[in-house]
Structures are given as structure tokens and as C-alpha cells.
Amino acid sequence: APAEEDVSDASTKLYFGNLPYNCDSAQLAGIIQDYASPELIEVLYDRNTGRSRGFAFVTMSSVEECNTVIQNLDGSEFGGRIMRVNFSNQPKPKEPLYPETDYKLFVGNLSWSVTSESLREAFQQYGTVVGARVLYDGETGRSRGYGFVSYDTKTAMEAALKTLDGAELEGRAIRISLAQGKKQ
């Protein structure tokens, strides 16, 4: 057998998170089938309530198919929620998902001590912050030194960009630019 076939099946198992609670395995199969054919779908249910826990494991037939599904479905909207799709053997992102808008700023050069909460506080004086998050390294749990802030209006976003770029936050001059979001 070719060498690549003896990889354990964990490498073709995907984690689907943040699913709508009414999504069952048939519905999930329906959206995955647009890109590849799933071999096994397990939506996880709460033992006591019988409600979906909002995530599932899906086994694909190859790593290529997994990558195709991740590229097409991770971060896409399904039933009003933004789905998370990654390999099930990778650490899950600890941060909850934040709502994002088209008025999104990239904030770099953050001090290691800045949290999503302090980032939100620094930016909310310019308008309504819909979501603010600092990105953390999945392996070490340390801040990656950058994050994103989303506003509800373009005016607020532009005001923050003008005023805060180069401003000091917890000891470092932050750099701000317009985020190149995934939204089309």
C-alpha cells in the first residue's frame, strides 16, 4: 500500500463547530456534499436534553477532501451562525466567536497584556464596537500581538483609524489598518 494510506483516520476527521441547534446530520451532509462526500457524520447531542450541542465530527475519505471542505465552509454562514471547521486533532480555538461587520480594523503591535476586553474598551469611545478580539496562539496560548475590532458604522471605524493609529495602548504604539475581511 502507498505510504500515505496508513495515516490514522484522525487526519481525515473534521470538527464542525458553532452549528445551528436544529442542524441534524442530514442537513450537514447536504452542505458538505456540495464540495466532497462525507463518509460519517456525528452530530453531538446533550444526553439530558437531547438537544444538539452545536458541533459535529465528520469523517472524509481523504485529506484533500478535508482541505476542500475547510476552505469552502470554515467561516461561512449556515442557519444564521458562522461555522467553524478544522481538523479534529487540532486544538479548538478557545476564544468564543465574535460577531464581525464590514467595518473591521486590523490592530497590530499589541502589548502581550492586551486582552479582547481591553481592546474593546480602547475602541468603544469612537462608536459601537460589535466585536473585538485578540488572536492567541493555539499552541502556547500567548497573544499573537494583533487583533480585530468591528464597528457598526463606517464613521466610527474611520474615526478610530484616524485617532488611534500610533496611539499608545498598555505601553506600545498600536498600528491600525483596514482589515481585509473574508466578506465579499
JOHUGI-V516861 format. One record per backbone hydrogen bond with DSSP energy under -0.5 kcal/mol. NH is the residue of the N-H (numbers start at 0). CO is the residue of the C=O. E is the energy in kcal/mol with one decimal. If there is no record, write none. Layout:
BEGIN
nh: <NH:NH>
co: <CO:CO>
e: <E:E>
END
This chain:
BEGIN
nh: <4:5:6:10:11:12:13:13:14:15:15:16:16:18:22:27:28:29:30:31:32:33:34:35:37:38:39:41:42:43:45:49:51:52:55:56:57:58:59:59:65:66:67:68:69:70:71:72:73:74:75:77:80:82:82:83:85:87:89:102:103:104:105:106:106:107:107:109:113:118:119:120:121:122:123:125:126:128:129:129:130:132:134:136:140:143:146:147:148:149:150:151:156:157:158:159:160:161:162:163:164:165:166:168:171:173:173:174:176:178:180>
co: <1:2:3:7:8:9:11:57:85:13:55:14:83:53:19:23:24:25:26:27:28:30:31:31:35:58:58:56:40:54:50:45:20:43:15:41:13:39:11:57:61:62:63:64:65:66:67:68:69:82:72:80:77:75:80:16:14:12:86:150:101:148:176:104:146:105:174:144:110:114:115:116:117:118:119:122:123:126:127:149:149:147:145:141:136:134:106:132:104:130:102:127:152:153:154:155:156:157:158:159:160:173:163:171:168:166:171:107:105:103:178>
e: <-2.0:-1.7:-0.8:-2.0:-1.7:-1.3:-0.5:-3.6:-3.8:-0.5:-3.0:-0.5:-3.3:-2.8:-1.9:-2.3:-2.6:-2.0:-1.6:-2.2:-2.6:-0.7:-2.4:-2.3:-0.7:-3.0:-1.5:-3.1:-0.6:-2.5:-3.5:-2.4:-0.6:-3.3:-2.5:-2.5:-2.5:-2.8:-3.1:-0.5:-2.0:-2.7:-2.3:-2.5:-2.8:-2.8:-2.0:-2.9:-2.1:-3.0:-2.2:-2.9:-1.5:-2.7:-0.8:-2.2:-2.1:-2.8:-1.9:-0.5:-1.4:-3.3:-3.4:-0.5:-3.0:-0.5:-3.6:-2.6:-1.8:-2.2:-2.2:-2.2:-2.0:-1.6:-1.9:-1.7:-0.7:-0.6:-0.7:-2.6:-1.4:-2.7:-2.6:-3.2:-2.5:-3.5:-2.4:-2.5:-2.1:-3.4:-2.9:-1.5:-1.7:-2.7:-2.3:-2.4:-2.3:-2.4:-2.6:-3.0:-1.1:-3.2:-2.7:-2.9:-1.3:-2.8:-0.7:-2.1:-2.3:-2.6:-1.5>
END
